[in-house]
Structures are given as C-alpha cells and as structure tokens.
C-alpha cells in the first residue's frame, strides 16, 4: 500500500468516527416542533444501560407539556422499576434559528439545544444523586421524531469525559 492509499484510508477512518451534527438531519421529515409535540400529554418508556450495555434501570415517564408563545413547561413524572419516583419540571424557551434553552431544578446552569429537520440535539449537565452523593453528569441528548406520534431519544452520559452509560427512550404523543 503506498502513501496516498494510507492517507485516504486514515481519512476515511477518521470520517467514520466523526460525531453527527444536527444539521445532518435538516431534510428529514416530519419537522420536529417542540411546541407542537410536547403540547399535552406524552408517555415514555425507557432504560438506562451502563457502559457495557447492561440494562441497570427501567422506567416510564408521563410528560404534561404547556406552551405560551415561545415559552413552555414540561412536567415530567418518572416511575422506576424499583418503585421509586422522580419529578422534573423543564422550563423551555424557543429562540431564533431552531435553538432552545431550558432549565430544571436538577440541571446545572442551562441546557442548550439545536433543532433541524426531525431532530433536536441537547447538551446539559445533570445533578444526579448516586449512592448518597450528587454527581454532575454531562448529557449529550438526541431526539428524533419518527412520525406525528412517536419520538426516539438517546442520551449519552459522561463524567470527566468518560462514557458511563446511556438512556434510551421511546415517546408516544397522546392524540
């Protein structure tokens, strides 16, 4: 293999490792509008997997969403397989250019999101209670609208840049 082939091969390998950009989904349909999708009741089913892929927690979530103009509230009620419950209330704001910002009591600072086509990409830090301590986990959150009712969500969780696990969710909007 000559030097040119090695350079092309290395470039192809690096391109294969590149992270997706939200703009990669700009032409995908249907277009995701959070104000429409999360207006009313949405049910979700999810799992948390550790970094090896083992399911360590299952849950359901009911979301009641309300919007007034460009500002919305998502009231999330989580029920975990171990019988525990959690509530998170998001306060969202839509900005120009498909951008969103959000706050919740267990989110450190502000969540920042960008939408394009059928996809929303969020980044935020979540204060997560673990064994009596609170860990600040970096969340890399991707939401993909499949049709008018179903959305799939996958979130990678990291601490100090180390991948610790993933949250996978399926949402269904109630008619």
C-alpha positions as CSV (number, residue, x, y, z in Angstrom):
1,X,0.0,0.0,0.0
2,X,1.5,3.3,-1.0
3,X,1.5,6.6,1.0
4,X,-1.5,8.0,-0.9
5,X,-3.6,5.0,-0.1
6,X,-2.6,5.2,3.6
7,X,-3.7,8.9,3.7
8,X,-7.1,8.1,2.1
9,X,-7.6,5.1,4.4
10,X,-6.8,7.2,7.5
11,X,-9.1,10.0,6.3
12,X,-11.9,7.5,5.8
13,X,-11.4,6.0,9.3
14,X,-11.4,9.5,10.9
15,X,-14.5,10.5,9.0
16,X,-16.3,7.3,10.2
17,X,-15.5,8.4,13.8
18,X,-16.8,11.9,13.4
19,X,-19.8,12.8,15.6
20,X,-23.1,13.6,13.8
21,X,-24.2,17.2,13.6
22,X,-27.8,18.2,14.0
23,X,-27.7,19.8,10.5
24,X,-27.2,16.2,9.1
25,X,-31.0,15.8,9.7
26,X,-32.1,19.2,8.2
27,X,-34.0,17.5,5.4
28,X,-35.7,14.8,7.5
29,X,-39.4,14.8,7.8
30,X,-41.6,15.3,9.7
31,X,-40.1,18.5,11.1
32,X,-39.9,18.5,14.9
33,X,-41.5,21.4,16.6
34,X,-41.2,21.0,20.4
35,X,-44.2,23.4,20.9
36,X,-46.4,21.1,18.9
37,X,-45.1,17.7,20.0
38,X,-44.8,18.5,23.7
39,X,-48.2,20.3,24.0
40,X,-50.4,18.0,26.0
41,X,-49.6,14.5,27.3
42,X,-46.7,12.4,26.1
43,X,-45.9,8.9,27.5
44,X,-42.4,7.5,27.5
45,X,-40.7,4.1,28.2
46,X,-37.0,3.9,28.8
47,X,-34.0,2.1,30.0
48,X,-30.6,3.1,31.5
49,X,-27.7,1.0,30.3
50,X,-24.2,1.1,31.8
51,X,-21.1,1.5,29.6
52,X,-21.0,-2.3,28.9
53,X,-24.6,-2.1,27.6
54,X,-26.2,-3.9,30.6
55,X,-29.7,-2.6,31.5
56,X,-29.5,-1.4,35.0
57,X,-32.8,0.5,35.3
58,X,-36.1,0.7,33.6
59,X,-38.7,3.4,33.8
60,X,-41.8,5.1,32.5
61,X,-42.4,8.8,32.2
62,X,-45.5,10.9,31.7
63,X,-45.0,14.4,30.4
64,X,-47.6,17.1,30.6
65,X,-46.5,20.0,28.3
66,X,-47.9,23.5,28.1
67,X,-46.7,26.3,25.8
68,X,-47.5,30.0,25.8
69,X,-45.8,31.6,22.8
70,X,-42.1,30.6,22.7
71,X,-42.1,29.5,26.4
72,X,-43.0,26.1,27.6
73,X,-43.2,23.9,30.7
74,X,-42.7,20.2,30.6
75,X,-43.8,18.5,33.8
76,X,-42.1,15.0,33.8
77,X,-43.3,12.3,36.3
78,X,-40.8,9.3,36.3
79,X,-41.7,5.9,37.7
80,X,-38.7,3.5,38.1
81,X,-38.8,-0.3,38.1
82,X,-37.6,-0.3,41.7
83,X,-40.7,1.6,42.8
84,X,-39.0,5.0,43.2
85,X,-40.4,8.1,41.6
86,X,-38.9,11.4,40.4
87,X,-40.3,14.6,39.1
88,X,-38.5,17.1,36.8
89,X,-40.0,20.3,35.6
90,X,-38.4,21.8,32.5
91,X,-38.8,25.5,31.6
92,X,-38.1,25.9,27.9
93,X,-37.7,28.8,25.6
94,X,-37.5,28.7,21.8
95,X,-35.0,31.1,20.3
96,X,-34.5,32.1,16.6
97,X,-32.7,29.6,14.3
98,X,-34.2,26.4,15.8
99,X,-32.4,27.0,19.1
100,X,-33.8,26.1,22.5
101,X,-32.7,26.8,26.1
102,X,-34.0,25.0,29.1
103,X,-33.8,24.9,32.9
104,X,-34.8,22.4,35.5
105,X,-34.0,22.2,39.3
106,X,-31.5,19.3,38.8
107,X,-29.9,20.8,35.7
108,X,-26.7,22.7,36.4
109,X,-26.9,26.0,34.5
110,X,-28.8,26.0,31.3
111,X,-29.5,23.2,28.7
112,X,-28.8,24.3,25.1
113,X,-30.4,22.7,22.2
114,X,-30.5,23.0,18.4
115,X,-33.1,21.5,16.1
116,X,-33.0,20.7,12.4
117,X,-35.5,18.7,10.4
118,X,-36.9,15.9,12.6
119,X,-34.1,16.1,15.2
120,X,-33.2,18.0,18.4
121,X,-29.7,17.9,20.0
122,X,-29.5,18.9,23.7
123,X,-26.4,19.4,25.8
124,X,-26.6,19.9,29.6
125,X,-25.2,18.9,33.0
126,X,-27.5,17.0,35.2
127,X,-27.0,16.8,39.0
128,X,-27.7,13.1,39.6
129,X,-27.9,11.5,43.0
130,X,-25.8,8.3,43.2
131,X,-25.3,6.4,46.5
132,X,-25.9,9.4,48.7
133,X,-23.7,11.8,46.6
134,X,-24.5,14.1,43.8
135,X,-22.6,13.6,40.5
136,X,-22.6,16.2,37.8
137,X,-23.1,14.2,34.6
138,X,-22.7,15.7,31.1
139,X,-25.7,14.7,29.0
140,X,-25.5,14.5,25.2
141,X,-29.1,14.1,24.2
142,X,-30.5,13.3,20.7
143,X,-34.3,13.3,20.0
144,X,-35.6,12.0,16.6
145,X,-39.2,12.4,15.6
146,X,-40.3,9.3,13.7
147,X,-43.9,10.4,12.9
148,X,-46.5,12.7,14.4
149,X,-46.8,10.4,17.5
150,X,-43.5,8.6,18.1
151,X,-40.1,10.1,19.0
152,X,-37.0,8.2,19.9
153,X,-34.4,9.6,22.3
154,X,-30.9,8.5,23.2
155,X,-28.7,10.3,25.7
156,X,-25.0,9.5,26.4
157,X,-23.9,10.2,29.9
158,X,-20.3,11.2,30.7
159,X,-18.3,12.4,33.7
160,X,-14.8,13.8,33.3
161,X,-15.2,12.8,29.6
162,X,-15.6,9.1,30.4
163,X,-18.7,7.4,29.0
164,X,-20.7,5.9,31.9
165,X,-23.9,4.8,30.2
166,X,-26.9,5.7,28.0
167,X,-30.5,6.5,28.4
168,X,-32.8,5.2,25.7
169,X,-36.4,6.4,25.5
170,X,-39.4,5.9,23.3
171,X,-42.1,8.7,23.5
172,X,-45.7,8.5,22.2
173,X,-47.8,11.6,22.0
174,X,-51.4,11.1,23.0
175,X,-54.0,12.3,20.4
